[in-house]
Amino acid sequence: MDKRIDTCSCNIIHDEIVNEVKKKMPEEEVLFDLAEFFKVFGDSTRIKIMYALFEHEMCVCDIAALLNMTQSAVSHQLRVLKQARLVKYRKEGKVVYYSLNDEHIKDIVKEGLEHINEGR
């Protein structure tokens, strides 16, 4: 007999638990924004760029050389990361240097890596 553990075999709703969690749930719009935020992490090229910037600020040329990509492709991905407020930039003369926006981004990348490495 196939017993599915992902379905509930009882018909009782635990109102106190449901109500407690409902009070703590963020608004729908906030959850939508959170989902959009994590979608940006769903691309391995952007993850590579963020990991590189986790280690050191870099210009587009350096990132392109590191990842064996064109500058145009790197610039496109950096634009997506900037729009998601995951990276920031500073200009020094004609050179633009990119870095992670803040420590939160480093923490997210680090936590993700730790989670992946736990299962290996």
C-alpha positions in Angstrom: 0.0 0.0 0.0 1.4 3.4 -1.0 1.2 5.8 2.0 1.9 9.3 1.0 3.6 11.4 3.7 3.0 14.7 1.9 -0.7 14.5 2.4 -2.7 14.9 5.7 -4.7 11.9 6.8 -6.7 13.9 9.4 -9.5 16.3 8.7 -8.8 18.5 11.7 -7.6 22.0 11.1 -5.4 23.2 14.0 -6.9 26.7 14.2 -4.4 28.0 16.8 -1.4 27.1 14.6 -3.0 28.4 11.4 -3.9 31.7 13.1 -0.5 32.1 14.7 1.3 31.6 11.4 -1.1 33.8 9.5 -0.3 36.7 11.9 3.4 36.3 11.1 3.1 35.9 7.3 4.3 38.9 5.4 2.0 40.7 3.0 1.5 39.1 -0.4 3.4 41.8 -2.2 6.4 41.3 0.1 6.4 37.6 -0.6 6.2 38.2 -4.3 9.2 40.6 -4.1 11.1 37.9 -2.1 10.4 35.3 -4.8 11.6 37.7 -7.4 14.7 38.4 -5.4 15.5 34.7 -5.2 14.9 34.2 -9.0 18.0 36.3 -9.6 20.0 33.6 -7.8 18.6 31.0 -10.2 21.2 31.7 -12.8 24.7 30.0 -12.5 26.4 32.9 -14.3 25.1 35.4 -11.8 26.1 33.1 -9.0 29.6 32.9 -10.4 29.7 36.7 -10.6 28.5 37.1 -7.1 31.0 34.6 -5.8 33.8 36.4 -7.6 32.6 39.6 -6.0 32.4 37.9 -2.7 36.1 37.5 -2.9 37.1 40.9 -4.4 35.7 43.9 -6.2 36.3 43.6 -9.9 35.8 45.4 -13.2 33.9 44.0 -16.1 37.1 43.1 -17.9 38.4 41.1 -15.0 35.1 39.3 -14.5 34.9 38.4 -18.2 38.5 37.0 -18.1 37.8 35.0 -15.0 34.6 33.5 -16.3 35.8 33.2 -19.9 32.8 35.3 -21.1 32.4 38.4 -23.3 32.3 41.8 -21.6 28.9 42.3 -23.1 27.5 39.1 -21.5 29.0 40.1 -18.1 27.6 43.6 -18.4 24.2 42.2 -19.0 24.3 40.0 -15.9 25.7 42.9 -13.8 22.8 45.0 -15.0 20.3 42.3 -13.7 22.3 42.1 -10.4 22.3 45.9 -10.0 18.5 46.1 -10.6 18.0 43.5 -7.9 20.3 45.7 -5.6 22.7 42.8 -5.2 25.8 44.6 -6.6 27.0 48.2 -6.5 29.7 50.0 -8.5 32.2 52.8 -8.1 34.1 54.6 -10.8 37.8 55.2 -10.7 38.7 57.3 -13.8 37.3 55.3 -16.8 37.2 52.0 -14.9 34.0 50.8 -13.1 34.5 48.4 -10.2 31.7 46.2 -9.0 31.2 44.7 -5.5 28.5 43.1 -3.6 26.0 45.6 -2.3 26.3 44.7 1.3 27.1 42.0 3.9 23.6 40.5 3.6 24.4 39.4 0.0 27.7 37.8 1.3 25.7 36.0 4.0 23.1 34.7 1.5 25.8 33.3 -0.8 27.8 31.9 2.2 24.7 30.2 3.7 23.8 28.7 0.3 27.3 27.3 -0.1 27.2 25.8 3.4 23.9 24.2 2.7 25.1 22.7 -0.5 28.3 21.5 1.0 26.5 19.8 3.9 24.9 17.3 1.6 28.2 16.3 -0.1 
